[in-house]
């Protein structure tokens, strides 16, 4: 059976009209294949942080996770958002199960060492780098016809929880499951040279174009992370990697294909 791993973008998962389209597409895929959904939720985490008077710091699209941020991520992603997504999927007839990488556990991580970013040493706090993914639990659920809905948290050998970038989580899960298809879902449904201009859509994206886009400034922050994990998935042997809209899950060719 075909295995598809889908990463839902943080903004799109908060809009019910997009969720309806997304789950309808997922339900169709799940009729004949194995489907795993990984969700972000940085928008909600930032919103809740603001309500608490806390301003998270982002570095190149990645969140620095202090003690406070880690609590907020657990409340928002593994708590409110994951539960809401599972309920929404069930309304669309999907046998959904909410998980995080700490369940099982299936995602083992280690604390990210400091990075040098633009000459500054950055300690990302409670951010985890993935060490391994154990697919035993996922395989059991998939073989029974369930759709795992995964919040991006990992755990280390001491039981410490970590925030993990959702794009990175989805890529690691796709690689571990040897997925046939890896879809990164965004609201605009692909890569554009100008975000506001649909006519600037790029149908296929190469490493050469990535370098040019970074230099010219139209590939930045979160999109840069998505593109990088897309190439990582290709290098891991996943044959079909696309950035798509919720509608594009059914026909990924409408999005942007990441290609060597």
Beta strands, then each sheet from edge to edge (+ up, - down):
strand 1: 3-8
strand 2: 34-39
strand 3: 58-59
strand 4: 62-63
strand 5: 96-100
strand 6: 107-111
strand 7: 115-117
strand 8: 120-122
strand 9: 128-133
strand 10: 147-151
strand 11: 153-155
strand 12: 161-163
strand 13: 181-185
strand 14: 191-192
strand 15: 201-202
strand 16: 204-205
strand 17: 240-244
strand 18: 256-258
sheet 1: 5+ 10+ 2+ 1+ 13+ 17+ 18- 16-
sheet 2: 3+ 4-
sheet 3: 6+ 9-
sheet 4: 7+ 8-
sheet 5: 11+ 12-
sheet 6: 14+ 15-
end
